[in-house]
Amino acid sequence: MSGEAVSEAALMRLFEAARWAPSSGNFQPWRFIYATADGPHFAQLFDLLVEGNRAWCTHAGALIVVLSRNAFDNGKPARTHSYDAGAAWMSMALEGHWMGLVVHGMAGFNFDRARTELGVPDDYTVEAMVAVGHPGSVEDLSEKDRAREGKSSRRPVRKSVFEGRFPAA
Ligand SMILES: Cc1cc2nc3c(=O)[nH]c(=O)nc-3n(C[C@H](O)[C@H](O)[C@H](O)COP(=O)(O)O)c2cc1C
């Protein structure tokens, strides 16, 4: 990322895209805690990241913590809370892509500290973090991160898709 600021308006456009994700019973379990690079909370969110992510997140325009509410008001578990929050994050990522932004999911951070330091209640699950920014120059990355910039691969679709039942081992 380049270090160029991500405006509040651009961020809100991402959250608006997330807002329209489908969810079971329209429960909309997703919640987001964000910090812009020029705002007062960035250092706190940045500090949650593992070293490897800090390396390439120094020039992020914003960091986001994705949460999901894991129980209904009556205490019953909301089974698809993570699935629904995943749909919301993907909506956000696609919107950001159309806007020419980098929107990069992260599991490399301290989940427990995120919960305590950001005051996340027990009925919310800490799902992931997201870095948002304007694309920068690949040369500014570490050698290790530069090597990851090529096209990534996926296993063939037939290895993820089974007709009728799960295949025997
Ligand atoms: C939930 C989630 C967590 C991720 N965690 C990290 C992370 O901590 N650090 C990182 O550099 N990339 C992280 N990634 C990015 C993945 O490694 C990346 O999406 C995957 O390797 C496929 O590459 P592509 O998205 O460029 O096609 C994460 C992605 C997702 C969806």
The ligand as a Gaussian input file, in Angstrom:
#p B3LYP/6-31G(d) Opt

LIG

0 1
 C       -9.646000     -14.734000       6.944000
 C       -8.346000     -14.468000       6.229000
 C       -7.192000     -14.332000       6.962000
 C       -5.981000     -14.013000       6.328000
 N       -4.874000     -13.768000       7.087000
 C       -3.784000     -13.234000       6.495000
 C       -2.719000     -12.734000       7.288000
 O       -2.751000     -12.727000       8.525000
 N       -1.635000     -12.223000       6.639000
 C       -1.560000     -12.172000       5.280000
 O       -0.574000     -11.682000       4.758000
 N       -2.572000     -12.638000       4.507000
 C       -3.681000     -13.142000       5.079000
 N       -4.740000     -13.544000       4.315000
 C       -4.643000     -13.533000       2.844000
 C       -4.562000     -14.953000       2.295000
 O       -3.309000     -15.500000       2.607000
 C       -4.842000     -14.902000       0.791000
 O       -6.177000     -14.485000       0.574000
 C       -4.632000     -16.261000       0.138000
 O       -3.283000     -16.641000       0.253000
 C       -5.014000     -16.246000      -1.337000
 O       -4.344000     -15.201000      -1.994000
 P       -5.140000     -14.106000      -2.839000
 O       -6.199000     -13.538000      -1.941000
 O       -4.099000     -13.099000      -3.203000
 O       -5.715000     -14.802000      -4.042000
 C       -5.941000     -13.886000       4.913000
 C       -7.119000     -14.062000       4.180000
 C       -8.310000     -14.333000       4.817000
 C       -9.577000     -14.459000       4.006000

